[in-house]
């Protein structure tokens, strides 16, 4: 649909000519690409991680905590990239690059990111198995060569195993994690809406 009315035409391969169908596919691809780059990549990746990275620097790095050794590489350069994006792609200045690059502009994409965040649950949505299940793509659903799921789950399990092994080297029990003052300060700063 291109119009926002109840009786708007729905475009399908069988309801339009070849050139019109190509144009429709181009529109959908452009919209999907913009949503992916702005909401999923910028919003769910870079901007979502920023307060967590600042908390890592304010707590784990300051205390030279062993967990910083692990997290340092996973957050490397993100703050610099975010800083640069705010001054170029996602700038609110007149004639911002993002206004020319996208169909709706920086302000509207920031509204879409804000809407996504208002419904976002970090622990439910950032898990690949949960994300796949929310769209009906659990491992029992047979789809030939669904490499996003197949390769993604291999990576998810490998990274999860590595992270678990690393944490198990630092802490011998859940009680040790709960009693680590630096980790608790990190968790507090990460979850405090007034601090990040």
N, C-alpha and C positions, 0 to 999 in steps of 0.2 A: 504494500500500500504506500502511496505517496501523499495522499490527502488524509487529513484527520477528521473524517466524517464517518458516520455509521454505515453509509452506503458506498464508501470508497472502493474503488476497483482493487481487486487482489490480482497481482500479476503472477502467472504461472507460465511454464514453458509451452503449454497447450493453449493459452489464452491470448498470446500475442505473437507478432511476427519475429523473424530471426534477429533483425537488428534491434528491435525493441527489447527482446529478451537479453541480448548482450548488454544493452544499456542498463537494464534492471540489475543484472548480475554485477555490473561495475559499481552501481550505487550501493548495493548491499556490501560488496567487498570493501569499498571505501569507508562506509559507516562502521563495519566490523573492525577494520584496521585502526580507525580512529579510537574506537572504544577500547581496543586492546592496548594501544600505545598510551593513551591518556589515563584511563581508569585502571586497567589491570597492571600495566607496567609502572607508570609514574605513581598512581594512587596506591595500589596494593603492595608495591615493592619499595620504591624509593621513599615516598613520603610516610608510609606506614612504619618503616624501619628507623626513620630519623630519631624519634624520641628514645627508642631502645638503644641506638648507638650512642647518643649523648649520655644516657644513663650508664652504659658500659664504660665510657671514658671517665665519667664523674665518680664511679665507684670502683669497678674491677681494675681499671688501669691505674688509678691513683694508688690503690693498695697493692699493686703488683700481684694480684690474685692469679692463681694458675689458670682459672677459666678464661682470663683475658687472652692467654696464649692461643686458645682454641678460637675464641670469637673474633680476635683481631683480623684474621685472614678472611672471615666471612663478611666483614663489614668494611673492608679496605676500600677507600676512595669514594664511598657512597656520599658522605657529607660534601665532598668537593664537587661531585657530579650534581648534587641537589643545588648547591650554591650557584653553580654555573647555569643550571636549568632555570633558576629563578631570575637570572639576568638575561636570559635569551629566549628559549622556547616557551617557558611558562611565565614570562614577564607580564605585568599588568600595565606596562608603559604603552603609550600610543604606538601603533605600527609594530607591535610585538610579532616575532616570527611565528608564534603559535596561532595568531589570528589569521595569518596567511596560509599556514600549513594545513589547518583543519577547516572543516565546513562550518563549525559553530563558534570557534574561538576559545580563548583561554578562560574567560569568565564562565562560560556555560560548562566547559569541561570541569572546572573547579567545583561547580554546583553538582555535577554528576558524581565527582569524587566524594563530595560531602554527603550526598545521598547514599552512596555505597557505604561510607563509614558509619552512617546512622543505623544501618542494618547489619553491620559486619561483626562477626564474632571471631576474634583472632584464633582461639583454640579449635573452633569448629571448622573454620573455612581454610586455614592454612595447611591442614593435613591433606595430602594428596588422596589417600583412600576415602576420606570424607567428601572431598570435592568431587571425585569421580562418582561416588554413591549418590550424591545430591542430584546428579544429572542422569542417573540410571545406568552407569557404566561400571558396575561391579565386576570382579574377575569372573563370575559365573556367567556373565553375558558374553556370548561368543560372537566376536567381530574379527574377521580375518585381518591380520596385519594392523591392528590398532596400536601403532608404535608409541603414541603418546602415553597410553596406559601401560603397555608392556615395558618399555624402556624406562618410563617415569617411575614405575614401582620398583624396578631394579635399583635405580638411583636412590629413591626414597629409602629403601631397606639398607643399602650400603652406607649412606650418610647417617641414617638413624643408628646403625650398628656401630659406626665409628664414634659418633657422639656419645652413645651409651658407654662404650669402652673407655673413652676419655674421662667422662664424669666418674665412672667407677674407679679409675686410677686416682682421682682426686679425693673422692668421698667413699667411705666404706659402708655408709648406711644413709637412709632418708633422714634419720635424726641428725647426722653430721651436716647435711645440707641445711636443715631447719635451724641448727645452732650456729651456722656460719654467719657472723654479723655482716660481713661484706656482701655476701649473696643476698641476705635479707634487705640490706640497704638498697642494693641494685633492684630487687623486686619491688620494693616500696617506691623508688623513684620511677621505675618503668610504668607502674600502675596508677600513679598519682596524677589526676587530670590537671592539677594546678602546676605540675612541674614538667609536663611534656604532653 
